[in-house]
Amino acid sequence: MTDFLVKRDDLRECRVVESEPPAPEPGQALLRVDSFGLTANNVTYAVMGEAMSYWDFFPAEHGWGRVPMWGFAEVERSEAEGVDPGTRLFGYLPPSSHLLVTPADADGTGFVDASPHRAALPSAYHRYLATGSDPFYSTDSEAIQMLLRPLFFTSFLIDDQLDDEGLTGRGPIAIASASSKTAIAAAFLLARREGVELIGLTSAGNAGFVEGLGIYDRTVAYDAIGELERGPAAFVDMAGDGAVRQAVHAHFGDELVHSMAVGVTHWEDLGAGAGDLPGPKPAFFFAPDRVSKRAKDWGRAGLETRVAESWRPFCEWTAGWLEPVPGSGFDAVESAYKDVLEGRVAPRQAHVLSL
Ligand SMILES: NC(=O)c1ccc[n+]([C@@H]2O[C@H](COP(=O)([O-])OP(=O)(O)OC[C@H]3O[C@@H](n4cnc5c(N)ncnc54)[C@H](OP(=O)(O)O)[C@@H]3O)[C@@H](O)[C@H]2O)c1
């Protein structure tokens, strides 16, 4: 068994560890991790590893962590009822060659990992979906699913919340880190709504790419935020760059109708500029809260159906520009991880890896 480990208190340090794969005991199954996607979102799992318990999903030796990924795995051995060897699954995986799980609620759609160490963690991450009955699945879009499916779910919820709270009709919506996959998916969905004006805020080097996507009404480089027209506007901050947040808040001031804090791509900049911001206090976007609300409103199946229906056109559109970059083995995973950590990945590209 191979594990890719990251040092919890120095995310730039990583190493590989080899061991014997565990043998499943009665009630357990051993999954062989096939491949997983790696984007800034996974770095956020590491950055928030302690604060939001992301290190606890896939425990590692003291001081080290396995950064959670999304990807595909196959049941290699099973001592669990209703879980057949060979079943292909989509779910939350460690950057490892194998994962031991304790399946519960197993049926044709997959199962939930009921391993005791995961019991207190958010249930949204526990489900392993059998590809055979998954409405999102198609064999020819596996890379896009690994890379974008969890991000798309967040983007769906962001688009839904902005509309639900009447924020799509109160001036333009400015999205920072407009070239990130999560921003692109949110913009794709928002652009389909009547009368929504989208401003893509991005770094100068990514402005051409953002413009070329054709989903933002305007692309504005971070250093030109001061040139935007003043008036009511909403702000969706994907990356947590303190200087960008400060510039947007200072520019729109009290006319900012909402400030949504989604991500921390700028992981060395946590908390910068907080405390003395003009305008509304940034509201942290917490996906599980919106999932609970919409699962109550629409039923869990109703929510899944809506997400799956809007996923298909996005998936088709994305296939026209996204370039998955495959890699396998420790060196490839390490190099991709470091490139994402340091912001060296071109926005058109994204890593699909295996150990
Ligand atoms: N709260 C939630 O539930 C949730 C869920 C999903 C994602 N997110 C967050 O959304 C953000 C985007 O995730 P993603 O996976 O979609 O990202 P991604 O596509 O990998 O993002 C790449 C973009 O981020 C910016 N960037 C990347 N590294 C950087 C660095 N070191 N310094 C400065 N800028 C950097 C660049 O955009 P620009 O040039 O355009 O700035 C780059 O094009 C992450 O922070 C993630 O945690 C949050």
Ligand as a Chemical Component Dictionary entry (heavy atoms), coordinates in Angstrom:
data_LIG
# 
_chem_comp.id                   LIG 
_chem_comp.type                 NON-POLYMER 
_chem_comp.pdbx_formal_charge   0 
_chem_comp.three_letter_code    LIG 
# 
loop_
_chem_comp_atom.comp_id 
_chem_comp_atom.atom_id 
_chem_comp_atom.alt_atom_id 
_chem_comp_atom.type_symbol 
_chem_comp_atom.charge 
_chem_comp_atom.model_Cartn_x 
_chem_comp_atom.model_Cartn_y 
_chem_comp_atom.model_Cartn_z 
_chem_comp_atom.pdbx_ordinal 
LIG N1  N1  N 0  -16.664 26.455 0.887   1  
LIG C1  C1  C 0  -16.823 25.412 0.080   2  
LIG O1  O1  O 0  -17.692 24.593 0.313   3  
LIG C2  C2  C 0  -15.940 25.246 -1.144  4  
LIG C3  C3  C 0  -16.198 24.213 -2.047  5  
LIG C4  C4  C 0  -15.449 24.111 -3.223  6  
LIG C5  C5  C 0  -14.402 25.011 -3.438  7  
LIG N2  N2  N 1  -14.159 25.971 -2.516  8  
LIG C6  C6  C 0  -13.042 26.894 -2.707  9  
LIG O2  O2  O 0  -13.029 27.527 -3.971  10 
LIG C7  C7  C 0  -11.682 27.870 -4.301  11 
LIG C8  C8  C 0  -11.402 27.454 -5.721  12 
LIG O3  O3  O 0  -11.205 26.046 -5.763  13 
LIG P1  P1  P 0  -10.968 25.305 -7.166  14 
LIG O4  O4  O 0  -10.626 23.894 -6.819  15 
LIG O5  O5  O -1 -12.094 25.632 -8.056  16 
LIG O6  O6  O 0  -9.645  26.065 -7.630  17 
LIG P2  P2  P 0  -8.754  26.010 -8.924  18 
LIG O7  O7  O 0  -9.544  25.867 -10.142 19 
LIG O8  O8  O 0  -7.624  25.069 -8.694  20 
LIG O9  O9  O 0  -8.219  27.517 -8.788  21 
LIG C9  C9  C 0  -7.213  27.991 -9.566  22 
LIG C10 C10 C 0  -7.244  29.519 -9.535  23 
LIG O10 O10 O 0  -6.999  30.020 -8.212  24 
LIG C11 C11 C 0  -6.131  31.155 -8.286  25 
LIG N3  N3  N 0  -4.929  30.665 -7.598  26 
LIG C12 C12 C 0  -4.527  29.397 -7.519  27 
LIG N4  N4  N 0  -3.452  29.274 -6.730  28 
LIG C13 C13 C 0  -3.174  30.461 -6.281  29 
LIG C14 C14 C 0  -2.190  30.954 -5.405  30 
LIG N5  N5  N 0  -1.268  30.188 -4.818  31 
LIG N6  N6  N 0  -2.187  32.242 -5.152  32 
LIG C15 C15 C 0  -3.088  33.003 -5.742  33 
LIG N7  N7  N 0  -4.085  32.587 -6.547  34 
LIG C16 C16 C 0  -4.112  31.334 -6.820  35 
LIG C17 C17 C 0  -6.003  31.482 -9.744  36 
LIG O11 O11 O 0  -7.173  32.244 -10.072 37 
LIG P3  P3  P 0  -7.242  33.824 -10.363 38 
LIG O12 O12 O 0  -6.051  34.187 -11.167 39 
LIG O13 O13 O 0  -8.523  33.968 -11.153 40 
LIG O14 O14 O 0  -7.304  34.490 -9.029  41 
LIG C18 C18 C 0  -6.153  30.104 -10.378 42 
LIG O15 O15 O 0  -6.546  30.132 -11.724 43 
LIG C19 C19 C 0  -10.776 27.171 -3.285  44 
LIG O16 O16 O 0  -10.296 28.092 -2.335  45 
LIG C20 C20 C 0  -11.708 26.168 -2.665  46 
LIG O17 O17 O 0  -11.374 25.841 -1.366  47 
LIG C21 C21 C 0  -14.884 26.103 -1.375  48 
# 
loop_
_chem_comp_bond.comp_id 
_chem_comp_bond.atom_id_1 
_chem_comp_bond.atom_id_2 
_chem_comp_bond.value_order 
_chem_comp_bond.pdbx_ordinal 
LIG N1  C1  SING 1  
LIG C1  O1  DOUB 2  
LIG C1  C2  SING 3  
LIG C2  C3  SING 4  
LIG C2  C21 DOUB 5  
LIG C3  C4  DOUB 6  
LIG C4  C5  SING 7  
LIG C5  N2  DOUB 8  
LIG N2  C6  SING 9  
LIG N2  C21 SING 10 
LIG C6  O2  SING 11 
LIG C6  C20 SING 12 
LIG O2  C7  SING 13 
LIG C7  C8  SING 14 
LIG C7  C19 SING 15 
LIG C8  O3  SING 16 
LIG O3  P1  SING 17 
LIG P1  O4  DOUB 18 
LIG P1  O5  SING 19 
LIG P1  O6  SING 20 
LIG O6  P2  SING 21 
LIG P2  O7  DOUB 22 
LIG P2  O8  SING 23 
LIG P2  O9  SING 24 
LIG O9  C9  SING 25 
LIG C9  C10 SING 26 
LIG C10 O10 SING 27 
LIG C10 C18 SING 28 
LIG O10 C11 SING 29 
LIG C11 N3  SING 30 
LIG C11 C17 SING 31 
LIG N3  C12 SING 32 
LIG N3  C16 SING 33 
LIG C12 N4  DOUB 34 
LIG N4  C13 SING 35 
LIG C13 C14 SING 36 
LIG C13 C16 DOUB 37 
LIG C14 N5  SING 38 
LIG C14 N6  DOUB 39 
LIG N6  C15 SING 40 
LIG C15 N7  DOUB 41 
LIG N7  C16 SING 42 
LIG C17 O11 SING 43 
LIG C17 C18 SING 44 
LIG O11 P3  SING 45 
LIG P3  O12 DOUB 46 
LIG P3  O13 SING 47 
LIG P3  O14 SING 48 
LIG C18 O15 SING 49 
LIG C19 O16 SING 50 
LIG C19 C20 SING 51 
LIG C20 O17 SING 52 
# 
